[in-house]
Amino acid sequence: MSNEPSWIDRLALILLQAESLAEHGGLEGLRDENLLDSALARPHNLWAYQDAPDLAQLAAAYGVGLPAIILSLTATSVPPSFR
């Protein structure tokens, strides 16, 4: 496969999250590292197994996987009485 895109780096994403939390506040930590790895792998898998995905499809794969991590962290942090 030629012209492989640049992928989001795991460490860069974790550092970006820390910077964002420092500036805007919010819940710290990573609930499940495997969930992060899975979300980052989605576009890689699309690239490897779909015939010629475009950049919009790869970005959408990130857009589906990464917010799921945020939602799972937020949902587990909300007291049951508020759910």
Kinemage of the C-alpha trace (Angstrom):
@kinemage 1
@onewidth
@group {chain A} dominant
@subgroup {mainchain}
@vectorlist {calphas} color= white
{ca met a 1} P 0.000 0.000 0.000
{ca ser a 2} L 1.495 3.275 -1.025
{ca asn a 3} L 1.177 6.723 0.472
{ca glu a 4} L 0.391 5.504 3.956
{ca pro a 5} L -0.973 8.392 6.040
{ca ser a 6} L 0.538 9.677 9.265
{ca trp a 7} L -1.196 8.158 12.249
{ca ile a 8} L -2.067 9.721 15.601
{ca asp a 9} L 0.700 8.850 18.045
{ca arg a 10} L -0.463 7.297 21.325
{ca leu a 11} L 1.920 9.301 23.511
{ca ala a 12} L 1.116 12.541 21.677
{ca leu a 13} L -2.588 11.958 22.308
{ca ile a 14} L -2.016 11.286 26.013
{ca leu a 15} L 0.078 14.463 26.313
{ca leu a 16} L -2.571 16.450 24.439
{ca gln a 17} L -5.200 15.180 26.874
{ca ala a 18} L -3.049 16.205 29.858
{ca glu a 19} L -2.540 19.673 28.370
{ca ser a 20} L -6.251 20.053 27.698
{ca leu a 21} L -7.132 18.967 31.238
{ca ala a 22} L -4.615 21.399 32.712
{ca glu a 23} L -6.121 24.252 30.723
{ca his a 24} L -9.824 23.415 30.923
{ca gly a 25} L -10.183 21.024 33.856
{ca gly a 26} L -11.930 17.690 33.809
{ca leu a 27} L -11.439 14.104 34.797
{ca glu a 28} L -7.863 12.878 34.813
{ca gly a 29} L -6.632 9.429 33.985
{ca leu a 30} L -7.223 6.695 31.507
{ca arg a 31} L -9.883 4.173 32.404
{ca asp a 32} L -8.775 1.460 30.025
{ca glu a 33} L -5.544 1.487 28.036
{ca asn a 34} L -6.830 -1.329 25.828
{ca leu a 35} L -9.789 0.838 24.841
{ca leu a 36} L -7.377 3.583 23.774
{ca asp a 37} L -5.282 1.113 21.789
{ca ser a 38} L -8.422 -0.229 20.132
{ca ala a 39} L -9.594 3.262 19.162
{ca leu a 40} L -6.195 4.124 17.710
{ca ala a 41} L -6.127 0.854 15.755
{ca arg a 42} L -9.480 1.434 13.978
{ca pro a 43} L -8.091 3.541 11.117
{ca his a 44} L -5.045 1.250 10.790
{ca asn a 45} L -7.368 -1.700 10.275
{ca leu a 46} L -9.453 0.248 7.788
{ca trp a 47} L -6.276 1.125 5.865
{ca ala a 48} L -5.086 -2.475 5.866
{ca tyr a 49} L -8.325 -4.236 4.972
{ca gln a 50} L -10.477 -1.818 2.931
{ca asp a 51} L -9.651 -1.126 -0.670
{ca ala a 52} L -8.289 2.442 -0.858
{ca pro a 53} L -9.989 4.250 2.036
{ca asp a 54} L -9.782 8.019 1.764
{ca leu a 55} L -8.666 10.391 4.515
{ca ala a 56} L -12.245 11.244 5.460
{ca gln a 57} L -12.978 7.577 6.172
{ca leu a 58} L -9.817 7.249 8.250
{ca ala a 59} L -10.662 10.418 10.198
{ca ala a 60} L -14.168 9.085 10.784
{ca ala a 61} L -12.677 5.886 12.201
{ca tyr a 62} L -10.813 8.010 14.756
{ca gly a 63} L -13.975 10.047 15.292
{ca val a 64} L -15.923 6.950 16.279
{ca gly a 65} L -13.299 5.326 18.481
{ca leu a 66} L -11.808 8.204 20.449
{ca pro a 67} L -15.045 9.787 21.772
{ca ala a 68} L -16.088 6.358 23.075
{ca ile a 69} L -13.149 6.529 25.475
{ca ile a 70} L -14.222 9.932 26.775
{ca leu a 71} L -17.816 8.813 27.212
{ca ser a 72} L -16.828 5.659 29.093
{ca leu a 73} L -14.582 7.675 31.436
{ca thr a 74} L -17.298 10.253 32.053
{ca ala a 75} L -20.034 7.673 32.575
{ca thr a 76} L -18.041 5.812 35.223
{ca ser a 77} L -17.263 9.048 37.060
{ca val a 78} L -20.845 10.216 37.453
{ca pro a 79} L -22.445 9.121 40.735
{ca pro a 80} L -25.254 6.591 40.169
{ca ser a 81} L -27.846 8.990 41.602
{ca phe a 82} L -27.184 11.391 38.696
{ca arg a 83} L -27.303 8.861 35.861
